[in-house]
Amino acid sequence: MDAIRVLLAEDNDVYCSTLELLLGACDGIHVVGAVADGVAAVAAVGALAPDVVLMDFRLPGLDGARATARLRDLYPETAVICLTAEATAADRDAVLAAGAVTLIEKGRPTEELVAAIRSACTRGDDRWT
């Protein structure tokens, strides 16, 4: 089984570094890069071909919902999981309408995030099952 390739799109350096460290310790997950804004996330997906993007909801440039919509249009094979410190029902609806698999609050346990990453890769792709 191939490792799941993950791109981090997060503008908080400390949180991004923490995610990279935690996910790097998980079997079967490989962080291929990290960017700090929505425009860079779209470009990085084209260059790095990740399987999953962990996308902060509140990013400079393009916010998480708009960046997700652009990614889903350009790279429909790439799953997007949005992360947020807090989200309203309207935020959640916007991200899901844009094509994100789910929206996860940043304070949730790492196991929940890893499960979401693995789940995103089982949708119609037998490389991960």
C-alpha positions in Angstrom: 0.0 0.0 0.0 1.3 3.5 -0.9 1.6 6.2 1.7 -1.2 8.8 1.6 0.4 12.1 0.3 -0.8 15.1 2.4 -0.4 18.8 1.7 -0.8 21.2 4.6 -2.4 24.6 3.8 -2.1 26.5 7.1 -0.9 30.0 7.9 -0.2 29.5 11.6 3.5 28.3 11.6 3.3 26.7 15.0 0.1 24.7 14.2 1.5 23.7 10.8 4.7 22.5 12.2 2.8 20.5 14.9 0.6 18.9 12.3 3.6 18.0 10.2 5.3 16.4 13.2 2.2 14.5 14.3 1.3 13.3 10.8 4.9 12.4 10.0 4.8 9.9 12.9 1.8 8.1 11.5 2.3 5.0 9.4 1.1 5.3 5.9 0.9 9.1 5.8 3.6 11.3 4.2 3.4 15.1 4.3 4.6 16.3 0.9 4.6 20.0 1.6 3.2 23.0 3.5 1.9 26.4 2.2 0.5 29.4 4.0 -2.3 30.7 1.7 -5.0 29.5 -0.6 -3.4 30.6 -3.8 -0.2 28.7 -2.9 -2.3 25.7 -2.0 -3.8 25.5 -5.5 -0.3 25.8 -7.1 1.2 23.2 -4.7 -1.5 20.7 -5.6 -0.5 21.0 -9.2 3.1 20.6 -8.4 3.0 18.0 -5.6 -0.1 15.9 -6.5 -1.1 15.1 -2.9 -4.0 12.7 -2.2 -5.4 15.0 0.5 -5.1 18.6 1.4 -5.6 19.7 5.0 -6.9 23.3 4.3 -7.3 25.9 7.0 -10.7 27.6 6.6 -9.3 31.1 7.2 -6.4 31.5 4.8 -5.1 34.7 3.2 -5.4 35.0 -0.6 -8.2 32.5 -1.1 -10.1 31.4 1.9 -10.6 27.7 2.6 -14.0 27.5 0.8 -12.9 29.3 -2.3 -9.5 27.4 -2.5 -11.4 24.1 -2.0 -13.8 25.0 -4.9 -10.9 25.8 -7.1 -9.0 22.6 -6.2 -12.1 20.5 -6.8 -12.5 22.0 -10.2 -8.9 21.6 -11.2 -7.9 18.4 -9.3 -11.1 16.4 -8.6 -9.0 13.4 -7.5 -7.5 15.3 -4.6 -9.6 15.2 -1.4 -9.9 18.3 0.8 -10.4 18.3 4.6 -10.9 21.8 6.0 -9.6 22.7 9.4 -10.9 25.6 11.6 -10.5 27.0 15.1 -14.2 27.8 15.0 -16.9 27.5 12.4 -20.5 28.6 12.1 -23.1 26.5 10.5 -22.8 28.7 7.4 -19.0 28.2 7.3 -19.5 24.4 7.4 -22.1 24.6 4.7 -19.9 26.7 2.5 -16.9 24.3 2.8 -19.0 21.2 2.1 -20.7 22.9 -0.8 -17.3 23.7 -2.2 -16.4 20.0 -2.2 -14.6 19.4 1.1 -14.9 15.9 2.5 -15.4 17.4 6.0 -14.6 20.3 8.3 -12.7 19.4 11.5 -12.1 21.7 14.4 -8.4 22.2 15.2 -8.7 21.0 18.8 -9.9 17.5 17.9 -7.7 14.5 18.7 -5.0 13.6 16.2 -6.6 10.2 15.8 -9.8 11.8 14.4 -7.8 13.8 11.9 -5.9 10.7 10.8 -9.2 8.7 10.5 -10.6 11.5 8.3 -7.5 11.4 6.1 -7.7 7.7 5.7 -11.5 7.8 5.1 -11.0 10.5 2.4 -8.7 8.1 0.5 -11.1 5.2 0.5 -13.7 6.9 -1.5 -13.7 5.1 -4.9 -10.0 4.4 -4.9 -8.8 0.9 -4.3 -5.1 1.9 -3.7 -6.0 2.5 0.0 -8.3 -0.4 0.8 
